[in-house]
Amino acid sequence: MKAVSNTISSYRYTQIFNHSRRFIEGWYWAIPSRKLRKGQVKPVTLLGRELVIYRDIEGKLVCFDAYCPHMGAHLAEGKVEGGGLRCLFHNWKFDRKGNCVDVPCLGTLLPLQLKSWHVAEKYGMIWVWTGETPLQPLPFVPELKNFECDSILTSRFLKNCHPNVLMINAIDAHHFNTVHNLPVEIVFRKQELNENAVIFSNVTWGGEDSFLIKFIRPFYKKAITYSMCYWYGSIGTVTLGPDFLHFHIMFALRLIEDGKTQGQTILITKKRRGIFGWLFNRVVLWLTDRVGNYFAKGDTQIFQTIKFDLKTPTKADNSILQFIQNVEKQKALRWGSWEAVNEEEEKKQQKKAEMVKSKGEPND
């Protein structure tokens, strides 16, 4: 207990976790794939930055900053031509790399290039990498890493709290007892998958006096399967279920204005071949939806009113502290600009501003 208390003193005041103007560099969902057909362009606002995404006539995805460098017209008003995008206002055209390749009024080219972003598709969703070069693959379910998957997009939701705070609900060990009435004392083991992904897995049996646990015990060789893999502190994949059939749910969250959350639920299963495999997967995904709805009940209202502040941590909160630690060591970007956060430079600027203010001088 003492160790836990000592740990929390380092994470109560965080630089990234639960910060309304910062997020971790990584892949974030933009729009469902089905909403962008060949030859279409769509406006997207992602983490405070305005973008356009289009699918060219070959089906390739391209993502740019939203405004034309000539007069600032929004490029989502334009049209896709071949592999490029032409602005509606003065018909300037840009290729897939953002290079200006046609200026009709000049009859020549200008050395201009739109800011482009890496974009990809998975699980029926279009994703954008918020940095220069992708350092990780698209988020995936660890258990299904080497398998082709079927997936379905289900509910989209808004929550009145930060994505980081919503994410910790899945590893809040004690709330499974108090909110969901599960007779199991869950203890998690942490495993880092890569620099941006961490897995928390249940390692305890527990609840042997419960009728429910006695009933389901024959379906488990070891501890009851429940694990959560976090990507960038904002995307979580849940794996649970008996040994013979695991259910997989991805909660893809993104930060919106005022430190709130917009989320998309994605149901995932391993692809099975043939018509019977397709039909079986429809049943599995339906069951996955029922499982997800069960765990979504009971604490939904908490995340509309919560003002997160972990003042008094207990032993059961250890996994939450580990999650906060994992978030804090990743690369932070600024809301809107997507520029890297330099903590040392910020501290110097803050100290300088405080000194100027203390001298009674104007602070610009």
N, C-alpha and C positions, 0 to 999 in steps of 0.2 A: 504493500500500500504506500509506503514511504517513497518507493521508487517511482510509482505512478505520479504521486504529487510533485516530485522533483521534475519529472518529465514535462508535466503540463505547464510549468512555469516558463518553459521555453517556447510553447506553442499557443499560448492564449493571445498573444499579440503577434499576429502573423503578417508576412509581407505579400503572400499570394492567396492563401486559403481564405475564402469568404470575403475577398476584396472586390468591391463593386466596379473597379476600373482596371482590373488586371485579369489575365487568363493565361493558360499554359499554351505554348506553341504546339500545334498538332493538327490532326484531322478533325474537322467539325462538319456536321451535316448541314446541307444547304436547302435542297428541295428534293421531293420524290422523283425518281427517274421517269415515272409515267407522265409527269407534268411537263416534260421537255422532249418534244418530238423532233425529228430531223427538220432542219430549217427554221427552228424556233429559237428565240432569244428571250430570256426572262431577267427581270431585276431581282436582286437578292440583297438584303441587308443582313450582314453577318458580323456579330461582335463589334458593332458600331461602325462598320465599314460598308460603303455602298459598292456593289459589284454588279456585273452582268455575266450571265452564263449562257452560252449558246451551244447547240448541237448542229454541226455542219452537215452537208449533204452526204458525207461518208459515215456519219454517226459519231464522229469524234467530238469530245467535249472541250470547250475553251472557256476560260474565265479571265475577265479583265476588271480593272477599276472602272467605275460606271460612267465617267464623264469624258466627252471628247476634248482633246487638248486644244482644239481651235477656239470654240466659244462656250464650251461647257454643256453642250446638249447631252441629255441622257442617252446612252447608246442602246438602251432597251427599246427606244423608239425606232431604232434602225432595222435593217433587214440582213439576213444571212445570204451571202453570195458565194457559192462554192465552198471554199474552206475559210472564207473571211467574213468580216462584218462591216457593213457600210452604214455610216451615220446618216440619219434622215435629214438633218438640217442643211448641210452643204455637200453631202455625198462623198465625204472623205472615206476611204476604205482602209481597213487594217487586216493584216493576215493573222494566222493562228498565233504567231509569236508577238503580236501587237505592233508590228512594223507598219508604218504608213506606206501603202503601196499605190495609192491613187488619190490625187487632188485635182478634180476636174477643172476647176477655175484656173489652175496654173499650168496644167499640161506637163507637170514634172513632179518629182517626189520631194518630200521634206524629210530630214533626218529626225523623225519623231517615232517614239515607241511607247505604246500603252504599257502600264504595269500589268503583268500577267501573273496568274496564280495557278499552282498545280491543282488539278481537279481529277476525280476518279469516281467510279461507281462500285457499290457493293450493297447487298441486302436490299435492293430496290431503292437505294438512296444515292444521291449525288453528294460527294464530300469535297471540301476544299482544305488544302494544307495552308496554314496561316503564316508560314515562314518561307524562306527562299527555296530550300531544297528539302523534300521529305526525308526525314531521318528514321521513320518507322513505316511499316506496312499499314494499310487501313485497319481499324479496330476489328478484332475477331474474337470468337469464342475459343479459348485455348484447347479445349477438348476436340474442337472441330477444325483445327488449324489446317490439317492436310486433306480435308474433305470438301467436295462441292456441296453447296447448301441450298435448301429451299427457305424462303422467308416471306413474311407478310407484315406489312405496316399496319398497325392498329391505332390505338388512341394517341392523339396529340394533346398536350396539356400545358397549362401555365401554373406556376407556383410562386408564391409571394416570399421567396427566399432564394439564396444563392445556390447554384448547382452543386457546389461542394457540400453544402449542408444537407441537401436532399440526398446526395450519394451516400452519406454515412449511415442513413437509415438501414441500409441492407446489412451493415456489420455492427449495428447497435444491438449487442448480444442480449441485453436485459429486456429490451422492448418486445422480443419474441414471446416472453412470458407474460408481460403486463398487458400488451395490446392484443396479441394474437393467441394468447392462452395455449402456447405450445409447452408441454411439460418437459422441456429439454434445456439443460444448462449448456449453452453453446460457448465453446472456446475456439478461437480462430488461430490458425497458423499462417504467417505471412511468407510469401515467396515472390521475389521480384522477377518478373518475366523479361523486362528490359528497362531502359532508363525512364520510360514513360508509362509502363504498365506494371501493376502489382496485383497479386492474387491473395485473397483471404479465404481459407478453406476450413470448414468445421472438422475438428479432430476428436470430438468427444462422442461417447455413446449416450449416456444419460437417460433419465426418464423411465427407468426400468419398472417402476411401480405403476406407470400409467397404462391403461388399457390400450390406448392408441399406439404407444410405442411397442407394446407386446404384440399387437396385431401386425404392425409393419416390419418388425424386426426380421422375420424370415426373408424379406426381400433385400436385405443388406448384409453383405459379408463383413464389412467393417463399419466405420462410423457412418451415420446418416449423411448422404451426399448433399452438401450445400456449399457452394463456393461462389465468390464474387471476384471478377477481374475488372480492375479500374484502368481506364486509359485517360491520361491528361486530367485526372481528377474530376471529369465531367461526363464520362461515358462508362457505363457499367454493364457487364454481361453476367447474368445469374445462371448457374447450372445447378439443378436439383432434380430429385426423383429417385426411384428404386434402381437397383443395379442393372436391370434389363431394359430400362427406358429412361433416359435423362431428358429433361425439358430445359430449353435455353431461351432466355429472354434478354434482349438488349434494351437498356434505357439510355438513349442518346440525348444528352442535355446540352444546352448552350446558354450562355449568359446574355441577358437582354438588359434594357435600361433599368436603372435604379437597383442593380444587383439582384434582379429576379431571374426566373428560369423559364425557358420554353423547352419542352421535352417531346420526344417521339419514342413510342414503344415499338420494338421490332421483335417478332417471334421468329425463331430460327430452328431448323432441324437439318440433319444430314439428308442429302438428296438420295432417294431410293428409285431405282430404275423401273421402267415399265408402267403400265396403267395401274397395276395393283400397288406398286410403290408410290405412285402419285396419290392414289386414294388413301393409302395408309398415312401418308404425310399430311393430308388434309385433316385426318382424325387427330394426329399428333399435335398439329398446330392449333386445332380447336381445344384440345386438352391443355395445351400450354397457355392458351388465353384464359381458361378457367382457373388454372393455378395462379397466374399473374393477378387476376381479379381478386382471388382470395387474399393474397398478401397486400393488395392495395387498399383493402377495406380497413377501417378502424383508425388509421392515423393520417388520413388524407388532410383533414382539417388542421392538423398540427402545423403543416407547412404553409398554411395561409396566415398564421398568426405568430409563428416562432420568431424570437429575437435571439439568435444563437450566441451563447456565451458560456463556455464550459468552465465554470468557476470551481466546481467541486467534483473532480473526476474520481471514479471508483475503479476497482480492479476490472470490472466488466467493461470499462471504457478503453481498455488498453488498445484494442484494434483501431478505435477511432483516433487515438493519439498517433498510432503508426501511420494511419492514412494521412493525417495532417502533415506529419514529417515527410512522407513521400511527395505530397503536393509541393511543399516548401522548397524541395531541392531541385525541382524542374525549372525549365527556362520560362520566365514570365514575359508577357507582352502587354503593351498598353492598349486599353480599349480604344477603338476607333483608328488609331494610327498604325497599330500592329508593330510598333517599334519595341525593341528589346528594353527591358527595365534594367538600369544600372543603379544598383542600390547604393554603392559607394558615392557615385556622383550625386544622387538624390540627397544623401545625408550631408554632403558638403554644401549643396545649394540651400538646404533647410537651415543648416547652421549659419550660413552667411546671411540668410534672410532674417534669422532671429537676432543676429548681431546688429544688423542695420536697424531693425525695429527698436532694439533696446537703446540705440543712440538717438532715436527720435527722428531719423532721416526717412524720407519717402522711399517706399519699397516698391519698385516696379516689377 
